Every structure is written in structure tokens, then in C-alpha cells.
Amino acid sequence: MLPWLLLGLGSLSNLVQGDTPSPWLGGAGLLVFNTLYIQVVFRAFDPVRRRGPGTWWSLGGMAVMTFGLGGAYGGSWLLFFPLFGLACGTVLRGRSLAVVGVPLTLVVAVVAAVHDGWGAIAIAYATIMSMLVTAAILALTETIMELRATRQELARSAVEEERLRFSRDLHDLLGHTLSVIVVKSEAARRLAPRDMDGALAQITDIESVGRQALTEIREAVTGYRDSSLSTELDRARSGLTAAGIEPVVRQSGPPLGPRTEALLGWVVREAVTNAVRHSGASQCEITVDGAPEQVRLVITDNGRGVRSGPADDVGGGTRGTGTGLKGLTERLAVAGGSLEAGPAGPAGRGFRVTAVLPVDPGADVPATATATYSPTESGQPA
């Protein structure tokens, strides 16, 4: 913007050569105009200062100088009108360009016509075009800067979302796996003195759980983990049985889509982990009730229920809405579902987790299949 001040060299030359009446007055006007122009240009690149009153006062002063010098001297002094248009273009946007630009062009054409006749067309055209082109270029520059800032914000949001996903997956994976390992290790320790084969079976299960956990952690890191509901139900029966809790699993309704199965698998994993750690229950009932529009999962135990203390479903002896259940609530909400957790009976006895999800639109809906499971010695469906 500043090199355009070279348009004023013709006026400066007239002052030096003495071709301008009242040269000291013209020189003072030239100095004031250039000073205001520089001030407006620098303020124009700061959105807050550009809209401030100081900018408008500076533009007003430039208007007085422009019409005063151009109207009084004519000739090369008429080039201050395009310069004034440039200054207006750095400040004005949108409808204000038309509100200011049209009257300004008409007045400039009249003033220039008095001094330069038909040459006024060039001065008027240069004034309006300098205003519009400058405003367009600066508006485009501002848009590019906003897009760049938005892109950076989206990148930060994506990193934050991935970090949150990773922390949730690790919490759910490790919390459940470590609970199963601890329970089965305690079972192996109890069985070892009297039933070495049973203890070895528990140790074999620990090895299997550990290997599966490694696979799932690798999948969680790459973001491709897709938990199966049937797999989680099998693990739930095995973990509950090892903890001395009788599992009762009922599943009815049409097959579910992959996203619904994955989300319900997370709910089963988290609720069973909490039951094994904190409930002290003798029985845990898992019911999956599917329908064409939605599926409902209810997990209920007959344990001690919610106890007073800090809410933490990661460790300790208290059950509540800790990190795992809170994260699951957020996941289901994103998918259009809901999750509720609280006492299952009067006086706070037992604990119930209820998850409701809409059925995946792309899921197949064949004939309804119903299955009821109960524990056996091998931990498989009867």
C-alpha cells in the first residue's frame, strides 16, 4: 500500500519548481495527507483498530485534504483522489463500499471535470477501481488467514479427539483385562493346593487373556478395534464365573450392525468389570433385547450396590459414575443412544446399567433369534 504514495511525486515536483500557488500551504497539505494515509494503512491490517474511531477520523481528515488540494490546484494533485480511494478500500467492506464509493466517484468526477475536462473520467475510474480492488484483495487475504486459523483449530481438535479416544480405549481395555487376570490369578492360587489341573486351566486362561489384550491394545493404537458383542458376552461369562458370580445371559432380537455391537460390547465389558471388582454379588444378569428400531442392554447384579465414597470405577471398593461409565455415556450419546447406571433395588441394593441404542441403518434384519445362556463347568453356553 505504501509505494502508491509515489503518485504524489508530481505534486511534490510542482512545489519544488514553484508551479503551485501558496507552496507552503500545499506542502503542509501534502505532509498531512501522507501522514494520515500511512496511519490508515497500518490501522487497516488490525481488525480491531480498523473499526476504531481513530481510523474514521483519519479518513475524514484525508477527505478534507484530498478535496481541498485537488479542488484548489488540479493537475497532478488530482491523483490524490485514487490514493484516497485506496485508503477507503483498506477500511470499508461489504455494503459500505457502495454507500461511500458511488457518491465519492460522482463528486470526484465533478471536481476533476472542472480542472481537466474529459480527463475526469480517468480520475473517477481510477478512484472507484482502486477502492474496490483494494477492498477485494484485503478481504480475500483476511479470508485466507481465517481459513488457516480454522484449519489449525481443526487439527488441534482432531489431535484432542484422538487422544480422548485412545485414553478411553486404554481405560476400557486394561481395566477389564487386568481385572480378569487378577480374578483368575486368585482362583489359580486357591486351586493350586488341591486341584493342580484346575489351577493350570486358570493359568492357561490368564495367558490367553494376556495375548488377547496385546492384540486389542495394538488395534486400539491404530484405531481399528471393533469389539464383537458375542465375544464380550463369552468373556463376561468366563470372568464372572472365575469371580464366583453366576452369569445369566439372555439375548433376543435380530442380528445387530457392527457399530451397535461394538458399543454394546464396550458396555458389557465395563459393567462386568465393575461387577467383578466392586459388587460382591452372587449373580449377574445380562439381557440384550433387540427390536427393529432400537436395542436395549440391561446388566444387573445383586451385589452391594452403590456405596458412599469417591466415584471411581477404575479401582477401589466404590461404585459410581466414574471414568469408564462417563466415557461410555459420551460414546453412546454420539451414536444417538443413552446409558443409565444406578441402584437396581430398594435401599440401594444391587446395581443396574441400562444402555439403549438405535439399530444400525445398514444392519440386516433376518428372523428373530432367541438364546438363553447359563454357566456350566466349562464356562460355555448350556
C-alpha positions as CSV (number, residue, x, y, z in Angstrom):
1,M,0.0,0.0,0.0
2,L,2.8,2.4,0.8
3,P,4.5,2.5,-2.6
4,W,1.4,4.1,-4.1
5,L,2.4,7.3,-2.3
6,L,4.8,7.7,-5.3
7,L,1.7,9.1,-7.1
8,G,2.3,12.3,-5.1
9,L,5.7,12.9,-6.7
10,G,4.2,15.1,-9.4
11,S,2.7,17.3,-6.7
12,L,6.0,17.4,-4.9
13,S,7.8,18.4,-8.1
14,N,5.3,21.2,-8.7
15,L,6.1,22.5,-5.2
16,V,9.8,22.3,-5.7
17,Q,9.7,24.1,-9.1
18,G,7.4,26.8,-7.7
19,D,4.5,25.9,-10.1
20,T,2.0,25.7,-7.2
21,P,0.4,28.8,-5.7
22,S,0.9,29.1,-1.9
23,P,3.6,26.4,-1.9
24,W,3.9,26.3,2.0
25,L,0.2,25.7,2.2
26,G,0.4,23.0,-0.4
27,G,3.5,21.4,1.2
28,A,1.7,21.3,4.6
29,G,-1.3,19.7,3.0
30,L,0.9,17.1,1.2
31,L,2.6,16.2,4.6
32,V,-0.7,15.9,6.4
33,F,-2.2,13.7,3.7
34,N,0.8,11.4,3.6
35,T,0.8,11.1,7.4
36,L,-2.9,10.2,7.5
37,Y,-2.6,7.8,4.6
38,I,0.2,5.9,6.4
39,Q,-1.8,5.8,9.6
40,V,-4.9,4.5,7.9
41,V,-2.9,1.8,6.1
42,F,-1.2,0.5,9.2
43,R,-4.5,0.5,11.2
44,A,-6.3,-1.3,8.4
45,F,-4.4,-4.5,9.0
46,D,-5.5,-4.8,12.6
47,P,-9.3,-5.7,12.6
48,V,-9.9,-4.0,16.0
49,R,-8.1,-0.8,15.2
50,R,-9.5,-0.7,11.7
51,R,-13.1,-0.4,13.1
52,G,-12.0,2.1,15.8
53,P,-12.9,5.8,15.7
54,G,-9.3,6.9,15.1
55,T,-9.4,5.3,11.7
56,W,-12.6,7.1,10.7
57,W,-11.3,10.4,11.9
58,S,-8.2,9.8,9.8
59,L,-10.3,9.0,6.7
60,G,-12.3,12.2,7.4
61,G,-9.0,14.2,7.5
62,M,-7.8,12.6,4.3
63,A,-11.1,13.5,2.6
64,V,-10.7,17.2,3.6
65,M,-7.1,17.2,2.4
66,T,-7.9,15.4,-0.9
67,F,-10.8,17.6,-1.9
68,G,-9.0,20.7,-0.7
69,L,-5.8,20.1,-2.5
70,G,-7.3,18.6,-5.6
71,G,-10.1,21.2,-5.8
72,A,-7.7,24.1,-5.3
73,Y,-4.7,23.0,-7.6
74,G,-6.0,20.4,-10.1
75,G,-3.4,18.9,-12.4
76,S,-1.2,16.3,-10.7
77,W,-2.9,17.0,-7.4
78,L,-6.0,15.2,-8.8
79,L,-4.1,11.9,-8.3
80,F,-4.8,12.2,-4.6
81,F,-8.3,11.0,-5.3
82,P,-7.2,7.5,-6.4
83,L,-4.9,7.5,-3.3
84,F,-7.9,8.4,-1.1
85,G,-9.8,5.5,-2.8
86,L,-7.0,3.1,-1.9
87,A,-7.2,4.3,1.7
88,C,-11.0,3.8,1.7
89,G,-10.6,0.3,0.3
90,T,-8.4,-0.8,3.2
91,V,-11.1,0.1,5.7
92,L,-14.5,-0.4,4.0
93,R,-16.2,-3.8,3.5
94,G,-19.5,-5.0,2.1
95,R,-22.3,-2.6,1.6
96,S,-20.3,0.4,3.0
97,L,-18.3,0.2,-0.2
98,A,-21.3,1.1,-2.3
99,V,-22.6,3.6,0.2
100,V,-19.3,5.5,0.1
101,G,-18.0,4.6,-3.3
102,V,-20.8,5.8,-5.5
103,P,-21.2,9.3,-4.1
104,L,-17.4,9.7,-3.9
105,T,-17.0,8.8,-7.6
106,L,-19.6,11.2,-8.7
107,V,-18.1,14.1,-6.6
108,V,-14.6,13.2,-7.8
109,A,-15.9,13.3,-11.4
110,V,-17.4,16.8,-11.0
111,V,-14.2,18.2,-9.3
112,A,-11.9,16.7,-11.8
113,A,-14.1,17.8,-14.7
114,V,-13.7,21.4,-13.6
115,H,-9.9,21.2,-13.9
116,D,-9.4,18.5,-16.6
117,G,-12.5,18.2,-18.7
118,W,-12.9,14.8,-20.2
119,G,-9.8,13.6,-18.3
120,A,-12.0,13.5,-15.2
121,I,-13.3,10.1,-16.5
122,A,-9.9,8.5,-15.9
123,I,-9.6,10.1,-12.4
124,A,-13.1,8.9,-11.4
125,Y,-12.5,5.4,-12.8
126,A,-9.1,5.1,-11.0
127,T,-10.7,6.3,-7.7
128,I,-13.5,3.7,-7.7
129,M,-11.4,0.9,-9.1
130,S,-8.6,1.5,-6.5
131,M,-11.2,1.3,-3.8
132,L,-12.9,-1.9,-5.0
133,V,-9.8,-3.8,-5.9
134,T,-8.0,-2.9,-2.6
135,A,-11.1,-4.0,-0.6
136,A,-11.4,-7.3,-2.6
137,I,-7.7,-8.2,-2.2
138,L,-7.7,-7.4,1.6
139,A,-11.0,-9.3,2.1
140,L,-9.5,-12.3,0.3
141,T,-6.4,-12.1,2.4
142,E,-8.5,-12.0,5.6
143,T,-10.5,-15.0,4.5
144,I,-7.3,-16.9,3.8
145,M,-6.0,-16.1,7.3
146,E,-9.3,-17.2,8.8
147,L,-9.2,-20.4,6.9
148,R,-5.7,-21.1,8.0
149,A,-6.6,-20.4,11.6
150,T,-9.7,-22.7,11.3
151,R,-7.5,-25.4,9.8
152,Q,-5.1,-25.2,12.7
153,E,-8.0,-25.3,15.1
154,L,-9.4,-28.4,13.4
155,A,-6.0,-30.1,13.6
156,R,-5.9,-29.4,17.3
157,S,-9.4,-30.7,17.7
158,A,-8.5,-33.9,15.8
159,V,-5.5,-34.5,18.0
160,E,-7.5,-33.9,21.1
161,E,-10.3,-36.2,19.9
162,E,-7.8,-38.9,19.1
163,R,-6.1,-38.5,22.5
164,L,-9.5,-38.8,24.1
165,R,-10.4,-41.9,22.1
166,F,-7.0,-43.5,22.9
167,S,-7.4,-42.8,26.7
168,R,-10.9,-44.3,26.7
169,D,-9.8,-47.4,24.8
170,L,-6.9,-48.0,27.1
171,H,-9.1,-47.5,30.2
172,D,-11.7,-49.9,29.0
173,L,-9.2,-52.5,27.6
174,L,-6.7,-52.5,30.5
175,G,-9.4,-52.1,33.2
176,H,-11.2,-55.2,32.1
177,T,-8.2,-57.3,31.2
178,L,-6.3,-56.6,34.5
179,S,-9.5,-57.4,36.5
180,V,-9.8,-60.8,34.7
181,I,-6.2,-61.5,35.2
182,V,-6.4,-60.7,39.0
183,V,-9.5,-62.8,39.4
184,K,-8.1,-65.8,37.6
185,S,-4.8,-65.5,39.4
186,E,-6.6,-65.6,42.7
187,A,-8.6,-68.6,41.5
188,A,-5.4,-70.4,40.5
189,R,-3.8,-69.6,43.9
190,R,-6.8,-71.1,45.7
191,L,-7.0,-74.2,43.4
192,A,-3.3,-75.0,43.4
193,P,-3.0,-76.8,46.8
194,R,-5.9,-79.2,46.0
195,D,-6.6,-79.1,42.2
196,M,-3.4,-78.6,40.1
197,D,-5.3,-79.3,36.8
198,G,-7.9,-76.6,37.7
199,A,-5.1,-74.2,38.6
200,L,-3.3,-74.9,35.3
201,A,-6.6,-74.2,33.4
202,Q,-6.9,-70.8,35.1
203,I,-3.2,-70.1,34.3
204,T,-3.9,-71.0,30.6
205,D,-6.8,-68.6,30.6
206,I,-4.6,-65.9,32.0
207,E,-2.2,-66.5,29.2
208,S,-5.0,-66.4,26.6
209,V,-6.4,-63.2,28.2
210,G,-2.9,-61.6,28.1
211,R,-2.4,-62.4,24.5
212,Q,-5.8,-61.1,23.5
213,A,-5.1,-57.9,25.5
214,L,-1.9,-57.4,23.5
215,T,-3.8,-57.8,20.2
216,E,-6.6,-55.4,21.4
217,I,-4.1,-52.8,22.5
218,R,-2.4,-52.8,19.1
219,E,-5.8,-52.4,17.5
220,A,-6.7,-49.6,19.8
221,V,-3.5,-47.8,19.0
222,T,-4.2,-48.0,15.2
223,G,-7.8,-47.1,15.8
224,Y,-9.2,-50.2,14.1
225,R,-10.6,-52.1,17.1
226,D,-14.1,-53.4,16.6
227,S,-15.4,-55.3,19.6
228,S,-18.0,-58.1,19.0
229,L,-20.9,-58.4,21.4
230,S,-20.9,-62.2,21.3
231,T,-17.2,-62.2,22.1
232,E,-17.7,-59.8,25.0
233,L,-20.6,-62.0,26.3
234,D,-18.4,-65.0,26.2
235,R,-15.6,-63.2,28.1
236,A,-18.2,-61.9,30.6
237,R,-19.4,-65.4,31.4
238,S,-15.8,-66.6,31.9
239,G,-14.8,-63.6,34.0
240,L,-17.9,-63.7,36.2
241,T,-17.6,-67.5,36.7
242,A,-14.0,-67.2,37.8
243,A,-15.0,-64.5,40.3
244,G,-17.7,-66.8,41.8
245,I,-20.6,-64.8,40.2
246,E,-23.3,-66.8,38.4
247,P,-23.7,-65.3,34.9
248,V,-27.2,-65.4,33.3
249,V,-27.1,-64.1,29.7
250,R,-30.3,-63.6,27.6
251,Q,-30.2,-62.4,24.1
252,S,-33.1,-61.9,21.7
253,G,-33.9,-59.9,18.6
254,P,-32.4,-59.6,15.1
255,P,-28.6,-59.5,14.5
256,L,-27.1,-56.1,15.1
257,G,-24.9,-53.9,13.0
258,P,-21.2,-53.7,13.6
259,R,-21.3,-50.2,15.3
260,T,-24.1,-51.2,17.6
261,E,-22.3,-54.5,18.5
262,A,-19.1,-52.6,19.2
263,L,-20.7,-50.0,21.5
264,L,-22.7,-52.7,23.4
265,G,-19.6,-54.8,23.7
266,W,-17.9,-51.8,25.5
267,V,-20.8,-51.5,27.8
268,V,-20.7,-55.2,28.7
269,R,-17.0,-55.1,29.3
270,E,-17.2,-52.1,31.6
271,A,-20.2,-53.2,33.6
272,V,-18.9,-56.7,34.1
273,T,-15.5,-55.4,35.1
274,N,-17.2,-53.2,37.8
275,A,-19.3,-56.2,39.0
276,V,-16.2,-58.4,39.3
277,R,-14.3,-55.7,41.2
278,H,-16.8,-54.0,43.4
279,S,-20.1,-55.7,43.6
280,G,-19.6,-58.7,45.9
281,A,-22.6,-60.2,44.0
282,S,-23.6,-63.8,43.7
283,Q,-25.4,-63.4,40.4
284,C,-25.1,-61.0,37.3
285,E,-27.8,-61.0,34.7
286,I,-27.2,-59.6,31.2
287,T,-30.1,-59.1,28.9
288,V,-30.0,-58.0,25.3
289,D,-33.4,-57.2,23.9
290,G,-33.4,-56.2,20.2
291,A,-36.1,-54.6,18.1
292,P,-36.3,-53.2,14.6
293,E,-35.8,-49.7,15.8
294,Q,-33.6,-50.0,18.8
295,V,-31.7,-52.4,21.1
296,R,-31.7,-52.4,24.9
297,L,-29.0,-53.9,27.0
298,V,-29.5,-54.3,30.8
299,I,-26.9,-55.6,33.1
300,T,-28.0,-56.2,36.7
301,D,-26.2,-57.7,39.7
302,N,-27.4,-58.4,43.2
303,G,-24.4,-57.1,45.0
304,R,-23.9,-54.3,47.5
305,G,-24.9,-51.6,45.0
306,V,-23.7,-48.0,45.2
307,R,-21.6,-47.3,48.3
308,S,-20.6,-43.9,49.6
309,G,-17.2,-42.6,48.7
310,P,-15.4,-41.2,45.8
311,A,-16.9,-42.2,42.5
312,D,-14.4,-44.4,40.7
313,D,-15.0,-47.5,38.6
314,V,-11.3,-48.0,38.0
315,G,-10.2,-49.3,41.3
316,G,-11.1,-49.4,45.0
317,G,-14.3,-50.6,46.6
318,T,-16.7,-47.9,45.5
319,R,-19.0,-48.0,42.5
320,G,-20.5,-44.9,40.8
321,T,-20.3,-43.0,37.6
322,G,-16.6,-42.9,37.2
323,T,-14.3,-42.5,34.2
324,G,-15.4,-45.7,32.3
325,L,-19.2,-45.2,32.6
326,K,-18.8,-41.5,31.9
327,G,-16.8,-42.2,28.7
328,L,-19.4,-44.8,27.6
329,T,-22.2,-42.3,28.2
330,E,-20.5,-39.9,25.8
331,R,-19.9,-42.6,23.2
332,L,-23.5,-43.7,23.2
333,A,-24.7,-40.1,23.1
334,V,-22.7,-39.5,19.9
335,A,-24.4,-42.6,18.4
336,G,-27.9,-41.4,19.4
337,G,-28.2,-43.7,22.4
338,S,-28.2,-43.3,26.1
339,L,-26.7,-45.0,29.2
340,E,-28.0,-45.0,32.7
341,A,-26.4,-46.6,35.8
342,G,-27.7,-46.8,39.4
343,P,-29.2,-49.0,42.2
344,A,-31.2,-52.0,41.0
345,G,-33.4,-52.4,44.0
346,P,-34.7,-50.7,47.2
347,A,-32.2,-49.4,49.8
348,G,-29.5,-49.1,47.1
349,R,-29.1,-52.9,46.8
350,G,-27.8,-54.2,43.5
351,F,-26.5,-52.3,40.6
352,R,-28.0,-51.9,37.1
353,V,-26.6,-50.5,33.9
354,T,-29.0,-49.8,31.0
355,A,-27.9,-48.9,27.5
356,V,-30.3,-48.1,24.7
357,L,-29.1,-47.7,21.1
358,P,-30.8,-47.2,17.7
359,V,-30.3,-50.1,15.3
360,D,-27.7,-49.5,12.6
361,P,-29.5,-48.5,9.4
362,G,-27.4,-50.9,7.3
363,A,-27.9,-53.9,9.6
364,D,-29.6,-57.0,8.2
365,V,-32.9,-57.9,9.8
366,P,-33.5,-61.6,9.4
367,A,-35.8,-63.8,11.5
368,T,-35.6,-63.2,15.2
369,A,-33.3,-65.5,17.1
370,T,-33.5,-66.0,20.9
371,A,-30.9,-67.6,23.1
372,T,-30.6,-68.1,26.8
373,Y,-27.3,-68.9,28.5
374,S,-26.4,-70.2,31.9
375,P,-23.0,-71.2,33.3
376,T,-21.6,-74.7,33.0
377,E,-18.4,-76.2,34.3
378,S,-16.6,-75.2,31.1
379,G,-18.0,-71.7,31.1
380,Q,-19.6,-72.2,27.7
381,P,-23.4,-71.8,26.9
382,A,-25.5,-74.7,28.1
